[in-house]
Structures are given as structure tokens and as C-alpha cells.
Amino acid sequence: MIPLLEARHLHHAYPLPRQGLFERRRRIEAVRDVSFRLEEGRTLGIVGESGSGKSTLARLLVALEKPRGGEVLFRGERISGLPEKRIRPVRPLMQMIFQDPFGSLDPRMRIGESIAEPLGVAEPWLEAGERAGRVAAMLEKVGLQPAMMSRYPHQFSGGQRQRIAIARALITRPALLVADEPVSALDVSVQAQILNLLFDLKLEFGLSLVVISHDLAVVRYLCDEVIVMEGGRVVEQAETGRLFAAPQAAYTRALMAAMPLPPDARPGTDPAGGDISPG
């Protein structure tokens, strides 16, 4: 079976500024020989400390950056390194949400316009009334009122803005959603609501998710499989239950020791340890 998403030996590096006129140009290796497969309907967690390369990997997966080596395939077709004209038809099927919901929304646009904007590329034939109906329905899916469409991003709380960002990502009905630290900028009580929302939307829409996080509790809660990264490399990859029951890499064990986890973090349970209702 062809996987939804596949990374093959991905490599990426960023140039460092020269310290002197004649100094040889140096590079920092952000992603080093990363490979994995993501099947339809599954959720993959990518975890590691700041600087481990996980956010760079996220941008490579959705073709926001071109790798210096290796390739990314979406439904069996290579998308990495292609010109934007050839990637554009695929973009509605693979969307991304970011750590800072306020930074991902145009402060000058009403949220109804922001959510509808991707439809102008994905389905330009839609009439204004149909677009507005799609936006209203998606707002309800993420727990907001359609009457809020006329408001601006600054009129919402951080948790509400992340719900808006999720609505914007889902409006094109993607198959893949890549979430880069989707709750780390939010209060703990709001984090639980957004995690529950992502879990419910995954089931409802049949989504495949890639969840980038530094928080092991988040990936344990949401993910079927986990990749642990250190220094741009994958140091361990396993099914979630097996990874948390018997981590093999010393780095994984060190992460677990530094981030205490509750004994039971199944869906429907707050990663902080309490029951939560759907957000």
C-alpha cells in the first residue's frame, strides 16, 4: 500500500554567517538522513528539544522549504524540490498550523475572510454565498460561532485564535495536517481543549496528522507512532505504547526523566492528569 506521506533520507542545512572575509562558509545541519512513512488515518508525533530539527522537518514535509538531499512523497508522488506551479495543486491536501496562532493570521483581515482565503486557490469557482456557508460550518466544527466571522484576530483569546487557525487549515478538506507545536503558546487549561479538538477532528474528517512537539505528554495523547529527534537525526522510532513502555535510546529516556508523565494519558484524559470535555 502506498503511504500518504513518505520521507526518504531527508537532509537539510543552513549556512552560518562568516566570521571573517576569508573564512570558509560553514553550515549547521538541521535535518540528517530522516526517513519514515505515514499511512492514511494515522498520527505521527515528532518530538525533541529545541534545535533538534523537528520544525525544519515539518516545513520540508509540506514543501515550504526544499531539502538539500533526499525527497518527500505525497501519495507516491515526489513533491520536494518541485517548482511552486507543480506543487500548488497539492497544497490544499496538506495544510499546516503553527505555534503562534496570532502570527499565522493577517491582523487586517476579518476572520471569515482569513478562513475563506485558501478556498480562493483550492476552489476558485465557489460563489460568495457557498464560501460563506463553508466558513460558517467550519467555525462551528472548531467550537466557535458563525457570527464571529466579522471580527478581527485581536478580538479573540489565544485559544480561540488557534481554533480559527485550525478552521483555516481544514477549510480545503486536506488529507494531511501538520501541527507545529500547536499548544505550546497556550495556557495549560486551553491546551487540553485544543488537543481534544484535534483528536475529535482527526476522527471526524479521517485526517492524518504529523504533530511536532517538545512535550512528550502531547505526543503520547495524540499519536499512534513517535519519532524522537536529537541534533537533526532520528534516534528512536516506535509505536507510542512501545516507546513509552520501553524506550531504547538514552536520549529518549533522558527526555522522559525530564518530563514527568501521568500513568494514563489516553484520549479523553488531560495530559496534565485530569478529565477534560471536548473543546
Buried (B, 14 or more C-beta within 10 A) or exposed (E): EEBBBBBBEBBBBEEEEEEEEEEEEEEEBBBBBBEBBBBBBBBBBBBBBEBBBBBBBBBBBBBEBEBBBBBBBBBEEEBBBBEEEEBEEBBBBBBBBBBBBBEBBEEEBBBBBBBBBBBEEBBEEBEEEEBBEBBBEBBEBBBBEBEBBEBBBEEBEBBBBBBBBBBBBBBBBBBBBBBBBBBBBBEEEBBBBBBBBBBBBBEEBEBBBBBBBBBBBBBBBBBBBBBBBBBBBBBBBBEBEEBBEEBEBEBBEEBBEEEEBBEEBEEEBBBEEEEBEEB
